[in-house]
Amino acid sequence: MKHTSLQAFTCWLLFFIFAASPAAAQWPRMTPSQDGVPISYEVYGKGEPTLIFVHGWSCDARYWREQVAHFSKKNRMVLLDLAGHGHSGMGRSQYTMKAFGEDVKAVAEAVGSKEVILIGHSMGGPVIAEAARLMPGRVLGLIGVDTFGNVAHPLTPEILDGMVSPLEEDFQTGSRPFVETMMVPATPAPLREWILSDMAAAPPAVALSALKEMMGLFITGESAAIFQEVRLPVMAVNADLWPIDYESNRRHMASFEATVIKGADHFLMLARPAVFNPALEEAVGKIMKKK
């Protein structure tokens, strides 16, 4: 009997402690995009401007896990899953950069952000440019993460077809060598395998549509033309895998600066957070000075 009473008291005490304490977990929230597709997002920290982190092609909010502790100390930090990715809905026939931009806008409105800095990895670069076009007066600047190498890069339909063909034949098999070209020998083996397996598991219809839509902007020239409307400071924190055409970018953008991290791969925010986070913080600071 005494043992039972002790158990009851212990359970009551634990309940009281945890019920009285704020929950440690930050559960994802949902908000509808302009077309009604539910978009999953997470919010950490406090402080303006809000930093909205947008993942790349066939990735999701988890790819920013190494940034949460660092950036949520001073700012409200928002991570989201674009439609068709992570925990967001898949109710689209086409996954365009403009529709992804609407996802970002919906999240910015859901959290009530009046001033935001948009941070986009890889495909997240053109996505945040579209989002900025949809939110005039709210966005202070854009920061690309291993993107914006040359927004006017020439691309032909033939080159795009060659890029997409192996993925159309067998997405899971074709995606691994496609993604592996974005890594370096120094990429930790466990991280390498996780990224390769995770991205290969993306829904093929979503991945193929998004890739064609993104690369198609380089064929039409829209990838550069959008910056005639988006007159904001643009920063980049890139790996040194591919060159940056500063002159081309500055012809189209209001301003452009970049920090290059030597020896890093395309997923530098995961593989090199100790170097990447201070570089991204510096980029945020430079945009704030231009405010």
Secondary structure as UniProt FT lines:
FT   HELIX           2..20
FT   STRAND          29..32
FT   TURN            34..35
FT   STRAND          38..44
FT   STRAND          50..54
FT   TURN            57..58
FT   HELIX           61..67
FT   HELIX           68..71
FT   TURN            72..74
FT   STRAND          77..80
FT   TURN            83..84
FT   TURN            86..87
FT   HELIX           97..110
FT   TURN            111..112
FT   STRAND          116..121
FT   TURN            122..123
FT   HELIX           124..134
FT   TURN            136..138
FT   STRAND          139..145
FT   TURN            151..152
FT   HELIX           157..169
FT   HELIX           171..180
FT   TURN            181..182
FT   TURN            185..186
FT   HELIX           189..200
FT   HELIX           204..220
FT   HELIX           222..225
FT   HELIX           226..228
FT   STRAND          233..239
FT   HELIX           246..252
FT   STRAND          255..261
FT   TURN            262..263
FT   TURN            266..267
FT   HELIX           268..271
FT   HELIX           273..289
//
